[in-house]
Structures are given as C-alpha cells and as structure tokens.
Amino acid sequence: MFVGQAQHKTLPVKVPVPIKTLHFSSQFRPSQDNRATYHVDISADGGTMAVGFGNQFLSVDLDAGKPLFRQELPTLKGSDLEFYWFAFSPDSRRLALAAKGGKVLFLAPRTGKTLQSLQTSGELVHFWFSPDSRFLCTMGALGEAEIWDLHTFKKLRTLQEDQVPWTLTANSQQVLTADLKGHLRLVSVTTGKSSPFLNLTDPAILYQVSPDGKKLATADVKMPQGTLMKVAPMSFVSVWDTRTQKRLAQFALTGEGRISRLMFADGGKTLVAGTQRGSIVVWNVLKKKTLQHFQAHQGEIIDLELHQDRLYSAAGLGEVKIWDFSQIRSP
C-alpha cells in the first residue's frame, strides 16, 4: 500500500499559470550532432540562467530575459573542446563548467570571465557543489570520484570505487554515496571516514537531502506488480527520516516517466518534483498529501530552483517558466 499516492481525481481544479515564460531555443544554431541536447541551470538567487546546446553556451539575465554573454565552447581551450556539464555555485557567484580532458572552469556568471580552474583525473560526467560553495565533488566517466577544496583548489581525497556520489549534506561536511545495492553511506569531506547511512531495498535513480539534513527523498521507476509489460511504469518517491531511517511517506505517479528533479521546500515540509513528461508535482510531506500536479512544460524538466517564493522551472527545449510558489503550495 502506498501512502499519499497522486491520483488525478483528487487533484485541484485550478491549474497554476506562470508569471513569465522565456524561450531561448532561437538563440542557438541547429547542431550537426543528433545527440546534442539542452542542459539548463538556474542560479539559486534566480537572477541568472545558463543554457548549453551542443558546443554552444549562453548566460542569460532572467529578470531582463536577455543574453549576458555567449561562447562557442571550442574557443575556451582548443578546437576539440566539448561541453559535458555545468552548474552555478549555491552562492550564485561562480558558474562551473566541465570541459574535455577533465578540466573545470569557474566563470563569472554575468561576464564569462574565467576566475579559476582545476584539473581532475579524467573526463567528467557530473559534479556537485557543497551547499556553502566551499567544496566540489566530481564524478569521472570511469567512475572515479574526487573531492576538491575550492578555497585552495586542491584535491582533498578520492572516494572508493564502489562509492558513487549523489549530493553533499546540508552542513557541507559529508558526501552522500550509494552503491548498486542501494546501500547509502556518508563520507566525511575532511577525514574521508565512511559511515553507514541508510540501506534501501532497491537502489534509487535520484537522491535529495533536505536543507536541515533530517529527511532524504529518493525516486525510482518500477513496473506495477502483477501487470503486463505494456502497462506504463510507475514512479515512486519516498521520504525517509535520516535519524530513525524510517519511511515517512511514499508517493506514486503513473504516466509521467521518471522523476528528473527533486527539491525540498519550506524547511523540508514540502517536496517538489519535476518529471520526464514535463509535469511539476508538489507534496506536503507531513500530511502525505498532493498539493499540485500540473503540466508545466512539453519537454523534460531539467532544473528547478526556488527563490523568494518564485519557482523557476527549466525544460529541455530551451524554455524557462517562473511561477508564484505561494499559489502552487496553497491552491
């Protein structure tokens, strides 16, 4: 039995309307590479957005809705440079970009000026900032994970091969890692000491820790038991108490594909999800209740940010919408 399942018949009738919608697909030339996709990240202060498409890169002022600077990524370091990943630091002061060869460039978000750089051990596929912007955890294409001090730009340590990093905890002192069996561990940034955190029945595809560190949200996709393969898979989101390791709530979604983004709000009382099909779902964790479930975009939601009651959602089609979160939270 699943607690707090999202059922369409119980959803609010009133559908949220965005305050503003911005489109940036026209800012990019068509790519010769059929694999080229959009990647979007929004700064935590809601002022700046970075959009990448193929080897093209654009920084945008969200308030004005206008580009700040653009770069053809090969101009950064030789003609063979390719884009892999980028993200704003939580303090919104730096925009980090992972380039070919394992190099991370730190740019001024509004000018594109290179502020610092560091060289990792190999090609990168992902990285995470600590909430205080002090540390960076990088993930290489071959599974190698490293922790960096962004005050000294020196590597602190390399994680064990079976420890896949997912995020850094709210106090910025630990890295949450998971293995293929769903065993979660916390690794100290400063000492490297690893301690058990939570053992899941099955590994999840997404993990998110609440700002106070007291809750963990996980997302997974499964086929309903006793059904044929032609039935649409269901997405499950669970919220765990990190102290007691007990499940506080579980929510189920059908017809939405996988959960692509998870974000806590209201000090961990509210959970917001973006889906592969472009929907936004909002749950009250304490009441185990669905507050909203609506179609926000036509493409997959690839970023969600909340700043001063403004919810920013970005889809993989170069589209950004700004919502009044107070109305979404209290329909």
C-alpha positions as CSV (number, residue, x, y, z in Angstrom):
1,M,0.0,0.0,0.0
2,F,1.4,3.4,-1.0
3,V,0.8,6.4,1.2
4,G,-0.1,9.7,-0.4
5,Q,-0.4,8.4,-4.0
6,A,-1.1,11.0,-6.6
7,Q,-4.5,10.4,-8.1
8,H,-5.8,12.6,-10.8
9,K,-9.4,12.6,-9.4
10,T,-8.2,14.3,-6.2
11,L,-6.1,17.0,-7.8
12,P,-7.0,20.7,-7.5
13,V,-9.1,22.0,-10.4
14,K,-7.2,25.3,-10.6
15,V,-4.1,25.0,-12.8
16,P,-1.2,27.4,-12.0
17,V,-0.4,30.0,-14.6
18,P,3.3,31.1,-14.9
19,I,4.2,34.7,-14.1
20,K,6.6,34.7,-17.0
21,T,7.7,32.3,-19.8
22,L,11.1,32.7,-21.6
23,H,12.2,30.9,-24.7
24,F,15.9,30.6,-25.7
25,S,15.9,27.8,-28.4
26,S,16.1,30.5,-31.1
27,Q,19.4,31.7,-29.6
28,F,21.2,28.5,-30.8
29,R,22.2,27.4,-34.3
30,P,21.0,23.9,-35.3
31,S,23.5,21.2,-34.3
32,Q,25.1,18.8,-36.7
33,D,25.2,16.2,-33.9
34,N,21.9,14.4,-33.4
35,R,22.9,13.6,-29.8
36,A,23.0,17.3,-28.9
37,T,20.6,18.2,-26.1
38,Y,19.9,21.2,-24.0
39,H,21.2,21.5,-20.5
40,V,20.0,24.3,-18.2
41,D,20.9,25.5,-14.8
42,I,19.4,28.4,-12.8
43,S,21.3,30.3,-10.1
44,A,20.0,30.0,-6.6
45,D,19.2,33.7,-6.5
46,G,17.0,33.4,-9.5
47,G,18.9,36.1,-11.4
48,T,20.9,34.2,-14.0
49,M,20.5,31.1,-16.1
50,A,23.0,29.1,-18.1
51,V,21.9,27.2,-21.2
52,G,24.0,24.8,-23.2
53,F,23.2,23.2,-26.5
54,G,25.8,21.0,-28.2
55,N,29.0,23.1,-28.0
56,Q,27.1,26.4,-27.7
57,F,26.8,28.1,-24.4
58,L,24.7,31.1,-23.2
59,S,24.3,33.0,-20.0
60,V,21.0,34.9,-19.5
61,D,19.7,37.6,-17.2
62,L,16.4,36.1,-16.1
63,D,15.0,39.4,-14.8
64,A,15.5,41.2,-18.2
65,G,15.1,38.0,-20.3
66,K,18.2,38.9,-22.3
67,P,21.5,37.1,-23.0
68,L,24.5,38.3,-21.0
69,F,27.2,36.5,-22.9
70,R,27.6,33.6,-25.3
71,Q,30.5,31.3,-26.0
72,E,31.3,28.7,-28.6
73,L,32.9,26.2,-26.2
74,P,35.8,25.3,-28.6
75,T,37.1,28.9,-28.1
76,L,37.8,28.1,-24.4
77,K,40.6,25.6,-25.0
78,G,41.4,24.4,-28.5
79,S,39.1,23.3,-31.3
80,D,38.2,19.9,-29.8
81,L,36.7,21.1,-26.6
82,E,33.3,19.7,-25.9
83,F,30.6,20.5,-23.3
84,Y,29.8,18.0,-20.6
85,W,28.3,19.6,-17.5
86,F,27.9,23.0,-15.9
87,A,26.3,24.4,-12.7
88,F,26.1,27.5,-10.6
89,S,27.6,27.5,-7.1
90,P,24.9,27.8,-4.4
91,D,26.1,31.3,-3.6
92,S,25.5,32.2,-7.3
93,R,29.0,33.8,-7.5
94,R,30.5,31.2,-9.9
95,L,29.5,29.2,-12.9
96,A,31.4,26.0,-13.1
97,L,31.9,24.3,-16.5
98,A,33.3,20.8,-17.0
99,A,35.4,20.7,-20.3
100,K,37.0,18.0,-22.2
101,G,40.1,16.5,-20.6
102,G,38.7,16.7,-17.0
103,K,39.2,20.4,-16.6
104,V,36.7,22.5,-14.6
105,L,36.5,26.2,-15.4
106,F,35.0,28.7,-13.0
107,L,33.4,31.7,-14.8
108,A,31.9,34.9,-13.6
109,P,28.1,34.3,-14.3
110,R,27.4,37.6,-15.9
111,T,30.6,38.3,-17.9
112,G,32.0,34.9,-18.7
113,K,35.4,35.9,-17.3
114,T,37.5,32.9,-16.2
115,L,38.1,33.2,-12.5
116,Q,39.8,29.9,-11.6
117,S,40.2,26.4,-12.9
118,L,41.2,23.0,-11.7
119,Q,42.3,19.8,-13.4
120,T,40.7,16.5,-12.4
121,S,41.9,13.0,-13.0
122,G,39.9,12.3,-16.2
123,E,36.8,13.1,-18.3
124,L,33.9,14.4,-16.2
125,V,30.3,13.5,-16.4
126,H,29.0,15.4,-13.3
127,F,29.9,17.4,-10.3
128,W,28.2,18.8,-7.2
129,F,28.9,21.9,-5.1
130,S,28.5,21.8,-1.3
131,P,25.7,24.0,0.0
132,D,28.2,26.5,1.3
133,S,30.1,26.6,-2.1
134,R,33.3,25.5,-0.3
135,F,33.7,22.1,-1.8
136,L,33.2,20.4,-5.1
137,C,32.7,16.7,-5.7
138,T,33.5,15.5,-9.2
139,M,32.4,12.3,-11.0
140,G,34.6,10.9,-13.8
141,A,33.4,8.9,-16.8
142,L,35.2,5.8,-15.4
143,G,33.6,6.1,-12.0
144,E,36.3,8.0,-10.2
145,A,35.1,10.5,-7.7
146,E,37.1,13.3,-6.1
147,I,36.5,16.0,-3.5
148,W,38.1,19.4,-4.0
149,D,38.6,22.4,-1.7
150,L,37.5,25.5,-3.6
151,H,39.5,27.8,-1.3
152,T,42.8,26.2,-2.2
153,F,41.7,24.4,-5.4
154,K,43.5,21.3,-4.2
155,K,42.2,17.8,-4.1
156,L,41.3,16.6,-0.7
157,R,40.7,12.9,-1.5
158,T,39.5,10.3,-3.9
159,L,36.4,8.2,-3.0
160,Q,36.4,4.4,-3.1
161,E,35.4,2.8,-6.4
162,D,32.1,1.4,-5.1
163,Q,31.0,4.8,-3.7
164,V,29.0,6.7,-6.3
165,P,28.5,10.3,-5.1
166,W,25.0,11.9,-5.3
167,T,25.0,15.0,-3.2
168,L,26.6,16.8,-0.3
169,T,24.8,17.1,3.0
170,A,23.3,20.4,4.3
171,N,26.3,21.0,6.6
172,S,28.7,20.7,3.6
173,Q,30.8,18.3,5.6
174,Q,29.7,14.9,4.1
175,V,29.2,13.4,0.7
176,L,26.2,11.1,0.3
177,T,27.2,8.0,-1.7
178,A,25.3,4.9,-2.9
179,D,26.3,1.6,-4.3
180,L,24.5,-0.6,-6.8
181,K,22.7,-2.5,-4.0
182,G,21.0,0.6,-2.5
183,H,23.4,1.0,0.4
184,L,23.9,4.6,1.3
185,R,26.9,5.9,3.2
186,L,28.2,9.3,4.3
187,V,31.8,10.2,3.6
188,S,33.5,12.9,5.6
189,V,34.9,15.7,3.3
190,T,37.8,16.4,5.7
191,T,38.7,13.0,7.0
192,G,37.4,10.6,4.4
193,K,35.8,8.4,7.1
194,S,32.8,6.5,5.8
195,S,29.8,5.6,7.9
196,P,26.5,3.7,7.1
197,F,23.6,6.0,6.4
198,L,20.6,4.0,5.0
199,N,20.0,0.7,3.4
200,L,17.3,0.7,0.7
201,T,15.6,-2.4,-0.6
202,D,16.4,-1.3,-4.1
203,P,18.8,1.4,-5.4
204,A,17.1,4.7,-6.4
205,I,17.7,6.8,-9.5
206,L,17.7,10.1,-7.6
207,Y,18.5,11.2,-4.1
208,Q,17.9,14.6,-2.4
209,V,18.7,15.6,1.2
210,S,16.5,18.3,2.9
211,P,18.2,21.6,3.9
212,D,18.1,20.6,7.6
213,G,19.5,17.2,6.9
214,K,16.7,15.4,8.6
215,K,15.0,14.0,5.6
216,L,16.1,12.1,2.4
217,A,13.9,11.9,-0.7
218,T,14.5,9.1,-3.2
219,A,12.9,8.4,-6.6
220,D,12.6,5.2,-8.6
221,V,10.7,3.7,-11.5
222,K,9.1,0.3,-11.3
223,M,6.6,-1.8,-13.1
224,P,3.4,-2.4,-11.0
225,Q,3.4,-5.9,-9.6
226,G,1.2,-8.5,-11.4
227,T,0.9,-6.4,-14.6
228,L,1.9,-7.0,-18.2
229,M,4.8,-5.1,-19.7
230,K,2.5,-3.0,-21.8
231,V,1.3,-1.2,-18.7
232,A,3.0,2.1,-18.1
233,P,5.7,2.0,-15.3
234,M,5.1,3.9,-12.1
235,S,7.4,6.4,-10.5
236,F,7.8,6.2,-6.7
237,V,9.0,8.9,-4.4
238,S,9.9,8.1,-0.8
239,V,10.8,10.4,2.0
240,W,12.9,9.0,4.8
241,D,13.8,10.2,8.3
242,T,17.6,10.2,8.3
243,R,17.8,9.7,12.1
244,T,15.4,6.8,12.5
245,Q,15.8,5.5,8.9
246,K,12.1,5.0,8.7
247,R,10.0,5.9,5.7
248,L,7.8,8.9,6.4
249,A,5.8,8.9,3.2
250,Q,5.6,7.4,-0.2
251,F,4.0,8.8,-3.3
252,A,3.3,7.1,-6.7
253,L,2.8,8.6,-10.1
254,T,1.7,7.0,-13.4
255,G,2.2,8.2,-16.9
256,E,5.0,10.6,-16.0
257,G,8.1,8.6,-16.9
258,R,10.9,9.0,-14.5
259,I,11.3,11.8,-11.9
260,S,14.0,14.1,-13.3
261,R,14.3,16.6,-10.4
262,L,13.6,16.6,-6.7
263,M,13.7,19.7,-4.4
264,F,12.7,20.3,-0.8
265,A,10.9,23.5,0.2
266,D,9.5,25.0,3.4
267,G,12.3,23.6,5.6
268,G,11.6,20.0,4.4
269,K,7.9,20.1,4.9
270,T,7.2,20.3,1.1
271,L,8.7,18.2,-1.7
272,V,8.7,19.4,-5.3
273,A,9.3,17.1,-8.3
274,G,9.8,17.6,-12.0
275,T,9.1,14.8,-14.4
276,Q,10.3,13.4,-17.7
277,R,6.9,14.3,-19.2
278,G,7.2,18.0,-18.1
279,S,4.9,18.0,-15.1
280,I,5.5,19.6,-11.7
281,V,4.2,17.8,-8.6
282,V,4.1,19.3,-5.1
283,W,3.5,17.2,-2.0
284,N,3.0,18.1,1.7
285,V,5.3,15.6,3.3
286,L,3.9,15.8,6.8
287,K,0.2,15.4,5.7
288,K,1.2,12.9,2.9
289,K,-0.9,15.0,0.5
290,T,-0.6,16.0,-3.1
291,L,-0.9,19.8,-3.3
292,Q,-0.4,20.2,-7.0
293,H,0.2,18.1,-10.1
294,F,0.1,20.0,-13.4
295,Q,1.7,20.1,-16.9
296,A,4.3,22.8,-16.8
297,H,6.4,22.1,-19.9
298,Q,6.2,19.9,-23.0
299,G,9.7,18.6,-22.5
300,E,11.5,17.0,-19.6
301,I,12.1,19.3,-16.6
302,I,15.8,19.5,-16.1
303,D,16.1,22.1,-13.4
304,L,14.0,23.5,-10.5
305,E,15.0,26.4,-8.3
306,L,13.1,28.3,-5.6
307,H,14.0,31.9,-4.6
308,Q,11.8,34.2,-2.5
309,D,8.6,32.4,-3.3
310,R,9.4,32.3,-7.0
311,L,9.7,28.8,-8.5
312,Y,11.9,28.6,-11.6
313,S,11.4,25.6,-13.9
314,A,13.5,24.8,-17.0
315,A,12.7,22.3,-19.7
316,G,15.0,20.6,-22.2
317,L,13.7,22.7,-25.0
318,G,15.4,26.0,-24.0
319,E,12.3,27.1,-22.1
320,V,12.1,28.7,-18.6
321,K,8.9,29.4,-16.6
322,I,8.6,31.4,-13.4
323,W,5.8,30.6,-11.0
324,D,4.3,32.0,-7.8
325,F,5.1,29.2,-5.4
326,S,2.8,30.6,-2.7
327,Q,-0.2,29.9,-5.0
328,I,1.2,26.5,-6.0
329,R,1.7,25.5,-2.4
330,S,-1.7,26.7,-1.4
331,P,-4.1,26.0,-4.3
